[in-house]
Amino acid sequence: MGSVTYYLAVGVGLACVLLGTLKVAPIEPAHGNLVSYMHNFAGVFPLRALGFQPSGAMYCAVVAVLDIFFGALLAFGRYDWPVISCFVLLAISALYIHGLLALSASMGDFFFPVLLAVLLLLLMFGRNGLWGGHGKVHLA
């Protein structure tokens, strides 16, 4: 893994850990804003058409734990863990974007989830990305 890729992985991973921590730690005003967003996102959860409707508190807690765990694995993981965590964090970012689209949010609210998705895609499939140019995973 190149040095730029390494520092990008650490930066994005720590940002995800911080975001997940702000969802569970009562640090105002960020905690209140994120929890209210997560409660709204639970109302437009994509699997509710199939009968699975999580509560707002459960959705917030699960996404926070996934953010913290896979963000830490992206930042400090070895072997294939950064690749797996990129896919999970990309899926979470897609859920954020879906929730914002379903709630008809303003364009300014899309900045951070789209930026996170672009950075994760760049980290995965960039020139010296984690996935590699030859279809192989770069092992640390």
C-alpha positions as CSV (number, residue, x, y, z in Angstrom):
1,M,0.0,0.0,0.0
2,G,1.4,3.4,-1.0
3,S,1.9,6.1,1.5
4,V,-0.8,8.3,0.1
5,T,-3.2,5.4,0.2
6,Y,-2.2,4.6,3.7
7,Y,-2.7,8.1,5.0
8,L,-6.0,8.4,3.1
9,A,-7.2,5.1,4.7
10,V,-6.2,6.3,8.2
11,G,-7.9,9.7,7.7
12,V,-11.1,8.3,6.3
13,G,-11.1,5.5,9.0
14,L,-10.6,8.0,11.8
15,A,-13.4,10.2,10.4
16,C,-15.8,7.3,10.4
17,V,-14.8,6.4,14.0
18,L,-15.4,10.1,15.0
19,L,-18.8,10.1,13.2
20,G,-19.8,6.8,14.9
21,T,-18.6,8.1,18.3
22,L,-20.7,11.3,17.9
23,K,-23.8,9.2,17.3
24,V,-23.5,7.4,20.7
25,A,-21.7,10.0,22.9
26,P,-23.7,12.9,24.2
27,I,-21.6,15.6,22.7
28,E,-23.9,18.4,21.8
29,P,-25.0,19.8,19.2
30,A,-23.5,17.1,16.9
31,H,-25.1,14.2,18.8
32,G,-28.6,15.6,18.7
33,N,-28.3,16.4,15.0
34,L,-27.0,13.0,14.0
35,V,-29.5,11.1,16.2
36,S,-32.4,13.0,14.7
37,Y,-31.1,12.3,11.2
38,M,-30.8,8.6,12.0
39,H,-34.3,8.5,13.4
40,N,-35.6,10.0,10.2
41,F,-33.5,7.6,8.1
42,A,-35.0,4.7,10.0
43,G,-38.4,5.8,8.7
44,V,-37.3,5.5,5.1
45,F,-35.2,2.4,5.5
46,P,-34.9,0.5,2.2
47,L,-36.0,-2.9,3.6
48,R,-39.2,-1.6,5.1
49,A,-41.0,-2.7,1.9
50,L,-40.1,-6.3,2.8
51,G,-41.4,-5.9,6.4
52,F,-38.2,-5.0,8.2
53,Q,-38.6,-1.6,9.9
54,P,-35.9,-0.9,12.5
55,S,-36.6,1.6,15.3
56,G,-34.7,4.9,15.2
57,A,-32.7,4.1,18.3
58,M,-31.7,0.6,17.0
59,Y,-30.8,2.0,13.6
60,C,-28.6,4.7,15.1
61,A,-26.9,2.3,17.5
62,V,-26.2,-0.4,14.8
63,V,-24.9,2.2,12.3
64,A,-22.7,3.8,15.0
65,V,-21.2,0.5,16.0
66,L,-20.5,-0.4,12.4
67,D,-19.0,3.1,11.8
68,I,-16.6,2.7,14.8
69,F,-15.7,-0.9,14.1
70,F,-15.1,-0.7,10.4
71,G,-13.6,2.7,10.6
72,A,-11.0,1.4,13.0
73,L,-10.3,-1.6,10.8
74,L,-9.9,0.7,7.8
75,A,-7.5,2.9,9.7
76,F,-5.4,0.2,11.5
77,G,-6.4,-3.1,10.0
78,R,-4.0,-5.6,8.3
79,Y,-4.3,-8.0,5.4
80,D,-7.8,-7.8,3.8
81,W,-9.6,-6.0,6.5
82,P,-9.3,-2.5,5.0
83,V,-10.8,-3.8,1.8
84,I,-13.8,-5.3,3.6
85,S,-14.2,-2.2,5.7
86,C,-14.3,0.0,2.6
87,F,-17.1,-2.0,1.2
88,V,-19.1,-1.9,4.5
89,L,-18.5,1.9,4.9
90,L,-19.5,2.4,1.3
91,A,-22.7,0.6,1.9
92,I,-23.4,2.8,5.0
93,S,-22.6,5.9,2.9
94,A,-25.1,4.7,0.3
95,L,-27.7,4.3,3.0
96,Y,-27.1,7.9,4.1
97,I,-27.5,9.1,0.5
98,H,-30.7,7.0,0.1
99,G,-32.1,8.4,3.3
100,L,-31.3,12.0,2.3
101,L,-32.9,11.5,-1.1
102,A,-36.0,9.9,0.4
103,L,-36.4,12.8,2.8
104,S,-35.9,15.4,0.1
105,A,-33.0,17.0,2.0
106,S,-31.2,20.1,0.8
107,M,-28.2,19.8,-1.5
108,G,-25.9,21.0,1.3
109,D,-26.7,17.9,3.4
110,F,-25.3,15.6,0.6
111,F,-21.8,17.0,0.8
112,F,-20.3,14.7,3.5
113,P,-21.9,11.4,2.5
114,V,-21.0,11.9,-1.1
115,L,-17.4,13.0,-0.2
116,L,-17.1,9.9,2.0
117,A,-18.3,7.7,-0.9
118,V,-15.9,9.3,-3.4
119,L,-13.0,8.9,-1.0
120,L,-13.8,5.3,-0.3
121,L,-14.1,4.6,-4.0
122,L,-10.8,6.3,-4.6
123,L,-9.2,4.4,-1.8
124,M,-10.5,1.1,-3.2
125,F,-10.0,1.5,-6.9
126,G,-7.6,4.4,-7.3
127,R,-4.2,4.1,-9.0
128,N,-2.5,2.5,-6.0
129,G,-5.7,1.6,-4.2
130,L,-6.4,-1.3,-1.9
131,W,-8.0,-3.4,-4.5
132,G,-5.0,-3.1,-6.9
133,G,-4.7,-2.6,-10.6
134,H,-4.6,-6.3,-11.4
135,G,-7.7,-7.5,-9.6
136,K,-5.7,-8.7,-6.6
137,V,-5.9,-7.4,-3.0
138,H,-2.7,-5.8,-1.8
139,L,-1.7,-7.5,1.4
140,A,-0.1,-5.4,4.1
